[in-house]
Amino acid sequence: MARLDGADSDTQLLHDLTSNWQDGQIKLFLIQRVLRLRRSLSSLFAHGGYTPVPVSGEREEHAFSYVRTHQIGDMLIVAPRLCSSIIDDGDELTASRKWGNSTLSLPSDWHGQAHDLINGETTPVVNVHGTRSVMLSEVLRYFPVGLLGDERIVETLNSA
């Protein structure tokens, strides 16, 4: 637990966790991170709306996502599914090349940039057919689960 505590932006720790996923620390890290977010964003988790976000592109069947929306902001949650057909033995699930051109459309009321709530970095927002979107390969670049927050979520977390 102590090793995982200071991992807010430690890309090396995330790499170690995904490379050694069999030891279970990756699951512990994710649970720890989500519980902290739940404590800091309790109204979003307790009262936020739930809207499915379709994945578009060549790997659309290999991920699911939804957005939790509340007055304090929006959080996009992304998880892979049915990955055995696209991940070879020895490959990491975060291998960007595996996700191809797949995208997720951000809600129309998404405020500002998309902030990765696992590694602390900003995920690039792109324009896909006139819609603000994020590439699945960017969302899952460092970790096999994506948690993105808009500017309001980041402000709430920074003020907590």
C-alpha positions as CSV (number, residue, x, y, z in Angstrom):
1,M,0.0,0.0,0.0
2,A,2.8,2.4,0.9
3,R,4.4,1.9,-2.6
4,L,1.1,2.7,-4.3
5,D,0.3,5.8,-2.2
6,G,2.5,8.2,-4.0
7,A,1.7,7.1,-7.5
8,D,-0.4,10.1,-8.7
9,S,1.8,10.8,-11.7
10,D,4.4,8.0,-11.6
11,T,4.4,6.6,-15.1
12,Q,7.0,4.0,-14.1
13,L,4.8,2.6,-11.3
14,L,1.9,2.3,-13.8
15,H,4.2,0.5,-16.2
16,D,5.4,-1.9,-13.4
17,L,1.8,-2.6,-12.4
18,T,0.7,-3.4,-16.0
19,S,3.8,-5.5,-16.7
20,N,3.3,-7.5,-13.5
21,W,-0.4,-7.7,-13.4
22,Q,-0.4,-11.3,-12.1
23,D,0.8,-10.2,-8.7
24,G,-2.5,-8.4,-7.9
25,Q,-1.1,-5.0,-7.1
26,I,-2.7,-3.5,-10.2
27,K,-6.1,-4.4,-8.7
28,L,-5.2,-3.0,-5.3
29,F,-4.0,0.2,-7.0
30,L,-7.3,0.7,-8.9
31,I,-9.4,0.0,-5.9
32,Q,-7.4,2.5,-3.8
33,R,-7.6,5.1,-6.6
34,V,-11.4,4.8,-7.1
35,L,-12.1,4.8,-3.4
36,R,-10.2,8.0,-3.0
37,L,-12.1,9.6,-5.9
38,R,-15.4,8.3,-4.4
39,R,-14.5,10.1,-1.1
40,S,-13.5,13.3,-2.8
41,L,-16.3,13.3,-5.3
42,S,-19.1,11.8,-3.2
43,S,-21.9,13.7,-4.8
44,L,-20.9,12.6,-8.3
45,F,-20.8,9.0,-7.2
46,A,-24.0,9.2,-5.1
47,H,-26.2,11.4,-7.3
48,G,-24.5,11.7,-10.7
49,G,-26.3,10.7,-13.8
50,Y,-25.2,7.7,-15.9
51,T,-25.0,7.9,-19.7
52,P,-23.5,5.2,-21.9
53,V,-20.8,6.5,-24.2
54,P,-20.5,4.4,-27.4
55,V,-17.0,3.5,-28.7
56,S,-16.5,4.1,-32.4
57,G,-13.9,2.6,-34.7
58,E,-12.2,-0.7,-35.5
59,R,-12.1,-1.9,-31.8
60,E,-15.5,-0.6,-30.7
61,E,-16.5,-4.1,-29.5
62,H,-13.4,-4.3,-27.2
63,A,-14.3,-1.5,-24.8
64,F,-17.3,0.0,-23.0
65,S,-17.6,3.4,-21.4
66,Y,-20.0,5.7,-19.7
67,V,-20.0,9.1,-18.2
68,R,-21.1,10.1,-14.7
69,T,-22.5,13.7,-14.8
70,H,-23.3,16.0,-11.9
71,Q,-23.1,19.7,-11.2
72,I,-19.6,19.3,-9.9
73,G,-18.5,17.9,-13.3
74,D,-18.2,14.9,-15.6
75,M,-16.2,11.7,-15.3
76,L,-15.7,9.3,-18.2
77,I,-15.1,5.7,-17.2
78,V,-13.6,3.3,-19.8
79,A,-12.9,-0.4,-19.5
80,P,-11.6,-3.0,-22.0
81,R,-13.6,-6.1,-22.8
82,L,-13.1,-9.3,-24.9
83,C,-9.4,-8.6,-25.2
84,S,-8.0,-12.1,-25.7
85,S,-8.5,-11.7,-29.5
86,I,-6.5,-8.5,-29.7
87,I,-3.8,-9.0,-27.1
88,D,-1.1,-11.6,-27.8
89,D,0.6,-13.5,-25.0
90,G,3.3,-11.2,-23.5
91,D,1.6,-8.0,-24.8
92,E,0.5,-5.4,-22.4
93,L,-3.2,-4.4,-22.5
94,T,-2.1,-0.8,-22.7
95,A,-0.3,-1.3,-26.1
96,S,-1.6,1.7,-28.1
97,R,-1.4,-0.1,-31.4
98,K,-4.0,-2.6,-30.3
99,W,-6.7,0.1,-30.1
100,G,-6.4,1.4,-33.7
101,N,-8.6,4.4,-34.6
102,S,-11.3,3.8,-31.9
103,T,-12.7,6.9,-30.3
104,L,-15.1,8.0,-27.5
105,S,-17.2,11.1,-27.9
106,L,-17.2,13.4,-25.0
107,P,-20.6,14.8,-23.7
108,S,-21.5,18.1,-25.4
109,D,-21.3,19.9,-22.0
110,W,-17.8,18.6,-21.2
111,H,-15.8,21.5,-19.8
112,G,-12.3,22.0,-21.1
113,Q,-9.7,19.3,-21.4
114,A,-9.8,15.6,-20.4
115,H,-7.7,14.9,-17.4
116,D,-6.5,11.4,-16.6
117,L,-7.4,10.8,-13.0
118,I,-5.1,7.8,-12.8
119,N,-1.8,9.3,-13.9
120,G,-2.5,13.0,-13.7
121,E,-1.8,13.8,-17.3
122,T,-4.0,15.5,-19.9
123,T,-5.5,13.3,-22.5
124,P,-5.6,15.0,-25.9
125,V,-9.1,15.9,-27.1
126,V,-9.6,15.6,-30.9
127,N,-12.3,16.6,-33.3
128,V,-14.0,13.6,-34.9
129,H,-16.7,14.5,-37.4
130,G,-17.4,17.7,-35.5
131,T,-17.5,16.1,-32.1
132,R,-15.0,16.5,-29.3
133,S,-13.6,13.0,-28.7
134,V,-10.7,11.1,-27.2
135,M,-8.8,8.3,-28.8
136,L,-9.1,5.0,-27.0
137,S,-5.4,4.4,-27.4
138,E,-4.7,7.6,-25.5
139,V,-7.2,6.9,-22.7
140,L,-5.7,3.4,-22.2
141,R,-2.1,4.4,-22.9
142,Y,-0.7,3.8,-19.4
143,F,-3.3,1.8,-17.6
144,P,-6.0,-0.7,-18.8
145,V,-8.8,1.3,-17.2
146,G,-9.6,4.9,-18.0
147,L,-10.9,7.5,-15.6
148,L,-11.1,11.0,-17.2
149,G,-12.4,14.1,-15.5
150,D,-13.3,17.4,-17.0
151,E,-12.0,20.8,-15.7
152,R,-14.7,21.0,-13.0
153,I,-13.8,17.6,-11.6
154,V,-10.1,18.6,-11.4
155,E,-11.0,21.9,-9.7
156,T,-13.1,20.0,-7.1
157,L,-10.3,17.5,-6.5
158,N,-7.7,20.3,-6.1
159,S,-9.9,22.2,-3.6
160,A,-10.5,19.1,-1.5
